Amino acid sequence: MANTTLHDRALIRLSGEDVRGFLQGLVTNDTSGNLPVWAALLTAQGKALFDFLIWADEEDVLIDCEREAADALAKRLTLYRLRRAITIERDEGLAVHWAPEGDLGVVDPRLSELGQRWLAPADEGAGADGDADAAWRAHRLALGVTEGRAELGDGTTLWLECNAAELNGVSFTKGCYVGQENTARMNWRQKVNRRLVVVPIADADEKRQVIAYPGLGWSVEHRRAETIAAAEAPEWMREGLSAGS
């Protein structure tokens, strides 16, 4: 079996009293329905601190996040927990798995072209560290999809500027969460002034660049929406660009 383990990802398990309700008041997406969903924890101003996928495991919830950010995210969630009877801890027995196609797992909730994703024991689908991670990054960037603090910023980029609406990362009907007011206002005005976009590195603008991947030939940039040509943008982004113009 091909290597499917994403070693750059980690899982945080939330168990105890109404963990879905706990997250419902914190994160950008609706945790009361079908999971997984893509979501974020924002600053009060609506800027992305952490992005992740949320999975159900019977009564527990698992957060599929960047490995390097997992401890910081768990700490932040613990601060919000207050006196609730909820346990928040890393789950090292499971790993995140990915394949560009096939029938294992579920379709990535952001975009079907991203492929299949599932959770399984850490020793299943194992291979050389980084093999699947490198393939996943190349596949994702080729589709123009950004994720993680290196690309989204660490509390510096508004969530809708991360293309959250187009990639199913936000619910506008579920009620309050941290950063909801500014996010809802931007949506109501239908005006996202800037967006994260993945462009060929030959077209890079160093003043707008967030991170470059020379080996893959891509540059992630935070550009004004009017400077992004719809014909050159990913198909999934074009409607949002037109609505904001």
Backbone hydrogen bonds in HBPLUS format (Angstrom, degrees):
<---DONOR---> <-ACCEPTOR-->    atom                        ^
c    i                          cat <-CA-CA->   ^        H-A-AA   ^      H-
h    n   atom  resd res      DA  || num        DHA   H-A  angle D-A-AA Bond
n    s   type  num  typ     dist DA aas  dist angle  dist       angle   num
A0004-THR N   A0125-GLY O   2.86 MM 121  5.02 160.2  1.90 135.2 140.9     1
A0098-TRP N   A0004-THR O   2.85 MM  94  5.19 150.5  1.94 137.4 145.9     2
A0005-THR N   A0125-GLY O   3.33 MM 120  5.84 145.5  2.46 150.0 141.9     3
A0006-LEU N   A0096-VAL O   2.88 MM  90  5.63 177.6  1.88 161.1 160.6     4
A0009-ARG N   A0006-LEU O   3.20 MM   3  5.70 164.9  2.22 115.0 118.3     5
A0067-ARG N   A0008-ASP O   2.73 MM  59  5.32 165.0  1.75 145.2 140.2     6
A0010-ALA N   A0065-CYS O   2.84 MM  55  5.52 155.5  1.90 154.0 160.2     7
A0065-CYS N   A0010-ALA O   2.99 MM  55  5.52 162.8  2.02 158.2 162.3     8
A0091-ASP N   A0011-LEU O   2.89 MM  80  5.51 164.2  1.91 146.9 147.1     9
A0012-ILE N   A0063-ILE O   2.96 MM  51  5.00 151.9  2.04 134.1 143.2    10
A0063-ILE N   A0012-ILE O   2.81 MM  51  5.00 160.3  1.85 143.7 150.4    11
A0013-ARG N   A0089-GLU O   2.78 MM  76  5.54 160.2  1.82 167.9 162.7    12
A0089-GLU N   A0013-ARG O   3.17 MM  76  5.54 161.4  2.20 148.3 153.5    13
A0014-LEU N   A0061-VAL O   2.80 MM  47  5.19 167.6  1.81 162.7 165.2    14
A0061-VAL N   A0014-LEU O   3.00 MM  47  5.19 158.7  2.05 148.1 154.7    15
A0015-SER N   A0087-THR O   3.04 MM  72  5.25 156.5  2.09 143.7 151.1    16
A0087-THR N   A0015-SER O   2.74 MM  72  5.25 164.5  1.77 158.2 163.3    17
A0017-GLU N   A0085-ALA O   2.94 MM  68  5.49 166.9  1.96 140.3 143.7    18
A0022-PHE N   A0018-ASP O   3.03 MM   4  6.34 150.5  2.12 147.4 156.2    19
A0023-LEU N   A0019-VAL O   3.08 MM   4  6.33 162.8  2.11 147.8 150.5    20
A0024-GLN N   A0020-ARG O   2.84 MM   4  5.98 144.9  1.96 144.8 155.8    21
A0026-LEU N   A0023-LEU O   2.90 MM   3  5.04 162.7  1.93 112.0 117.2    22
A0027-VAL N   A0023-LEU O   2.99 MM   4  5.90 169.4  2.00 170.0 168.0    23
A0028-THR N   A0040-ALA O   3.10 MM  12  5.53 147.9  2.21 145.5 155.3    24
A0171-SER N   A0028-THR O   2.99 MM 143  6.34 158.9  2.03 153.4 146.5    25
A0037-VAL N   A0054-ILE O   3.21 MM  17  5.45 137.0  2.40 131.7 143.6    26
A0054-ILE N   A0037-VAL O   2.86 MM  17  5.45 156.3  1.91 154.8 162.7    27
A0039-ALA N   A0052-PHE O   2.90 MM  13  5.67 164.4  1.92 171.3 174.3    28
A0052-PHE N   A0039-ALA O   2.99 MM  13  5.67 158.3  2.04 157.2 157.9    29
A0041-LEU N   A0050-PHE O   2.94 MM   9  5.37 153.2  2.01 148.6 156.6    30
A0049-LEU N   A0041-LEU O   3.00 MM   8  5.79 157.1  2.05 152.5 156.9    31
A0050-PHE N   A0041-LEU O   3.30 MM   9  5.37 157.1  2.36 144.9 149.4    32
A0043-THR N   A0047-LYS O   2.78 MM   4  5.20 146.9  1.89 142.5 153.8    33
A0046-GLY N   A0043-THR O   2.98 MM   3  5.25 165.3  2.00 113.0 117.2    34
A0159-TRP N   A0046-GLY O   2.95 MM 113  6.15 162.8  1.98 167.9 162.3    35
A0048-ALA N   A0157-THR O   2.86 MM 109  5.89 158.6  1.90 165.5 159.0    36
A0155-GLY N   A0048-ALA O   2.72 MM 107  5.04 144.4  1.85 160.6 149.5    37
A0053-LEU N   A0064-ASP O   3.00 MM  11  5.00 160.0  2.04 139.4 144.4    38
A0064-ASP N   A0053-LEU O   2.78 MM  11  5.00 168.8  1.79 158.6 160.9    39
A0055-TRP N   A0062-LEU O   2.78 MM   7  5.01 171.8  1.78 158.2 160.9    40
A0062-LEU N   A0055-TRP O   2.86 MM   7  5.01 164.0  1.89 137.8 143.2    41
A0057-ASP N   A0060-ASP O   3.02 MM   3  5.03 166.4  2.04 136.2 132.7    42
A0060-ASP N   A0057-ASP O   2.95 MM   3  5.03 146.2  2.07 135.5 129.0    43
A0069-ALA N   A0066-GLU O   3.16 MM   3  5.26 138.7  2.34  99.5 111.0    44
A0070-ALA N   A0067-ARG O   3.23 MM   3  5.16 156.1  2.29 101.5 108.7    45
A0073-LEU N   A0069-ALA O   2.89 MM   4  6.06 157.2  1.94 158.2 165.4    46
A0074-ALA N   A0070-ALA O   2.89 MM   4  6.08 164.7  1.91 152.8 157.0    47
A0075-LYS N   A0071-ASP O   2.97 MM   4  6.13 156.3  2.03 144.1 150.6    48
A0076-ARG N   A0072-ALA O   2.99 MM   4  6.22 155.8  2.05 143.8 150.1    49
A0077-LEU N   A0073-LEU O   2.92 MM   4  6.18 162.9  1.95 156.5 160.7    50
A0078-THR N   A0074-ALA O   2.95 MM   4  6.12 149.8  2.05 143.7 152.2    51
A0079-LEU N   A0075-LYS O   3.11 MM   4  6.43 144.3  2.24 143.5 152.2    52
A0080-TYR N   A0076-ARG O   3.35 MM   4  6.74 146.2  2.47 142.2 150.3    53
A0080-TYR N   A0077-LEU O   3.13 MM   3  5.19 122.5  2.48  95.6 109.5    54
A0081-ARG N   A0077-LEU O   3.05 MM   4  6.24 127.1  2.34 139.1 153.8    55
A0081-ARG N   A0078-THR O   3.16 MM   3  4.95 134.7  2.38  91.2 103.9    56
A0084-ARG N   A0081-ARG O   3.10 MM   3  5.65 165.4  2.12 138.9 139.6    57
A0086-ILE N   A0084-ARG O   2.91 MM   2  5.53 134.4  2.12 104.0  90.3    58
A0122-ALA N   A0093-GLY O   3.28 MM  29  5.91 150.3  2.38 126.5 127.8    59
A0095-ALA N   A0120-ALA O   2.78 MM  25  5.67 156.8  1.83 161.8 166.7    60
A0120-ALA N   A0095-ALA O   3.16 MM  25  5.67 158.6  2.21 152.2 158.8    61
A0097-HIS N   A0118-TRP O   2.76 MM  21  5.23 160.5  1.80 170.8 170.0    62
A0118-TRP N   A0097-HIS O   3.03 MM  21  5.23 156.4  2.09 136.1 139.6    63
A0099-ALA N   A0116-GLN O   3.06 MM  17  5.28 154.5  2.13 142.1 144.9    64
A0116-GLN N   A0099-ALA O   2.83 MM  17  5.28 153.1  1.90 167.4 172.9    65
A0106-VAL N   A0117-ARG O   2.99 MM  11  5.53 165.5  2.01 150.2 149.2    66
A0117-ARG N   A0106-VAL O   2.86 MM  11  5.53 155.1  1.92 152.1 159.5    67
A0108-ASP N   A0115-GLY O   2.96 MM   7  5.97 156.8  2.01 175.3 172.2    68
A0114-LEU N   A0111-LEU O   2.98 MM   3  5.60 159.8  2.02 118.6 125.1    69
A0115-GLY N   A0112-SER O   3.14 MM   3  5.93 166.5  2.15 120.8 124.6    70
A0124-GLU N   A0121-PRO O   3.09 MM   3  5.65 169.6  2.10 121.5 124.1    71
A0131-ASP N   A0128-ALA O   3.08 MM   3  5.75 171.3  2.09 140.9 142.6    72
A0134-ALA N   A0130-GLY O   2.84 MM   4  5.82 162.1  1.87 149.0 151.9    73
A0135-ALA N   A0131-ASP O   3.21 MM   4  6.46 161.2  2.25 145.5 150.7    74
A0136-TRP N   A0132-ALA O   2.80 MM   4  5.94 157.5  1.84 150.7 157.3    75
A0137-ARG N   A0133-ASP O   2.95 MM   4  6.16 163.2  1.97 150.5 154.5    76
A0138-ALA N   A0134-ALA O   3.09 MM   4  6.26 167.4  2.10 148.9 152.3    77
A0139-HIS N   A0135-ALA O   2.98 MM   4  6.10 160.2  2.02 146.6 152.5    78
A0140-ARG N   A0136-TRP O   2.85 MM   4  5.96 167.5  1.87 156.0 159.5    79
A0141-LEU N   A0137-ARG O   2.94 MM   4  6.02 172.8  1.94 155.1 157.3    80
A0142-ALA N   A0138-ALA O   3.11 MM   4  6.12 152.6  2.19 140.6 148.0    81
A0143-LEU N   A0140-ARG O   3.04 MM   3  5.27 138.6  2.22 101.3 113.1    82
A0145-VAL N   A0140-ARG O   3.19 MM   5  5.52 166.7  2.21 147.1 142.9    83
A0144-GLY N   A0141-LEU O   2.87 MM   3  4.84 157.7  1.92 103.6 110.8    84
A0151-GLU N   A0148-GLY O   3.15 MM   3  5.64 140.8  2.31 109.5 119.5    85
A0152-LEU N   A0148-GLY O   2.75 MM   4  5.79 173.4  1.76 169.4 170.6    86
A0153-GLY N   A0149-ARG O   2.90 MM   4  4.75 136.8  2.09 120.1 127.9    87
A0161-GLU N   A0158-LEU O   2.90 MM   3  5.21 132.8  2.12 105.9 119.9    88
A0162-CYS N   A0159-TRP O   2.99 MM   3  5.15 148.7  2.09 101.8 111.8    89
A0163-ASN N   A0160-LEU O   3.15 MM   3  5.22 147.4  2.27 107.9 109.1    90
A0196-LEU N   A0161-GLU O   2.88 MM  35  6.16 143.6  2.01 179.3 167.6    91
A0167-LEU N   A0163-ASN O   3.08 MM   4  6.20 138.9  2.25 144.4 155.9    92
A0169-GLY N   A0164-ALA O   2.70 MM   5  4.56 171.4  1.71 152.0 149.0    93
A0168-ASN N   A0165-ALA O   3.45 MM   3  5.36 160.4  2.49 106.1 104.7    94
A0180-GLN N   A0177-TYR O   3.04 MM   3  5.26 156.9  2.09 137.5 133.6    95
A0183-THR N   A0179-GLY O   3.40 MM   4  6.47 160.8  2.44 147.7 153.2    96
A0184-ALA N   A0180-GLN O   2.81 MM   4  5.87 165.0  1.83 158.2 161.4    97
A0185-ARG N   A0181-GLU O   3.02 MM   4  6.18 152.7  2.10 142.9 150.8    98
A0186-MET N   A0182-ASN O   3.04 MM   4  6.25 160.9  2.07 148.3 152.3    99
A0187-ASN N   A0183-THR O   3.14 MM   4  6.39 156.8  2.20 144.8 151.0   100
A0188-TRP N   A0184-ALA O   2.90 MM   4  6.10 159.2  1.95 149.9 155.6   101
A0189-ARG N   A0185-ARG O   3.03 MM   4  6.23 153.0  2.10 148.3 155.1   102
A0190-GLN N   A0186-MET O   3.03 MM   4  6.10 116.0  2.46 132.2 148.2   103
A0191-LYS N   A0186-MET O   3.43 MM   5  5.95 162.8  2.46 157.5 161.0   104
A0190-GLN N   A0187-ASN O   3.00 MM   3  4.87 141.4  2.15  95.1 107.1   105
A0225-ALA N   A0193-ASN O   2.70 MM  32  5.44 172.2  1.70 139.8 141.4   106
A0195-ARG N   A0223-ARG O   2.84 MM  28  5.60 157.3  1.89 159.9 165.9   107
A0223-ARG N   A0195-ARG O   2.96 MM  28  5.60 142.1  2.11 169.2 157.2   108
A0197-VAL N   A0221-GLU O   2.84 MM  24  5.39 154.3  1.90 153.3 161.7   109
A0221-GLU N   A0197-VAL O   2.85 MM  24  5.39 169.4  1.86 160.7 164.3   110
A0199-VAL N   A0219-SER O   2.90 MM  20  5.34 167.4  1.92 155.1 156.6   111
A0219-SER N   A0199-VAL O   2.82 MM  20  5.34 150.2  1.91 158.6 167.1   112
A0203-ASP N   A0200-PRO O   2.79 MM   3  5.46 154.8  1.85 120.7 128.5   113
A0201-ILE N   A0217-GLY O   2.96 MM  16  5.19 159.9  2.01 120.3 121.0   114
A0204-ALA N   A0201-ILE O   3.19 MM   3  4.90 162.7  2.22 105.0 105.6   115
A0208-ARG N   A0205-ASP O   2.85 MM   3  5.46 146.8  1.96 118.5 128.3   116
A0209-GLN N   A0205-ASP O   2.99 MM   4  5.99 119.3  2.37 145.7 161.0   117
A0222-HIS N   A0208-ARG O   2.85 MM  14  5.33 161.2  1.89 152.1 152.3   118
A0210-VAL N   A0220-VAL O   2.71 MM  10  5.55 175.7  1.72 155.6 156.1   119
A0211-ILE N   A0220-VAL O   3.38 MM   9  5.39 157.4  2.44 135.3 140.0   120
A0220-VAL N   A0211-ILE O   2.88 MM   9  5.39 169.9  1.89 178.0 176.6   121
A0213-TYR N   A0218-TRP O   2.82 MM   5  5.26 166.7  1.84 170.2 165.7   122
A0216-LEU N   A0213-TYR O   2.98 MM   3  5.43 140.4  2.14 111.8 122.9   123
A0217-GLY N   A0213-TYR O   2.84 MM   4  5.97 125.8  2.14 147.1 163.2   124
A0218-TRP N   A0213-TYR O   3.26 MM   5  5.26 154.9  2.33 134.5 134.0   125
A0227-THR N   A0224-ARG O   2.98 MM   3  5.58 155.0  2.04 116.9 124.8   126
A0228-ILE N   A0225-ALA O   3.08 MM   3  5.42 165.2  2.10 113.5 118.1   127
A0232-GLU N   A0229-ALA O   2.95 MM   3  5.36 141.7  2.10 110.2 121.2   128
A0233-ALA N   A0229-ALA O   3.08 MM   4  6.29 119.7  2.46 144.1 160.4   129
A0233-ALA N   A0230-ALA O   3.16 MM   3  5.03 147.5  2.27  97.1 106.9   130
A0237-MET N   A0234-PRO O   2.96 MM   3  5.44 148.4  2.06 114.0 123.2   131
A0238-ARG N   A0235-GLU O   3.28 MM   3  5.44 144.8  2.41 103.5 112.7   132
A0241-LEU N   A0237-MET O   3.10 MM   4  6.40 154.2  2.17 154.0 162.0   133
A0242-SER N   A0238-ARG O   2.97 MM   4  6.22 158.0  2.02 151.8 157.4   134
A0243-ALA N   A0239-GLU O   2.92 MM   4  6.16 154.9  1.99 148.8 155.7   135
A0244-GLY N   A0240-GLY O   3.14 MM   4  6.26 144.5  2.27 141.0 149.3   136
A0245-SER N   A0242-SER O   3.30 MM   3  5.26 155.9  2.37  99.0 106.1   137
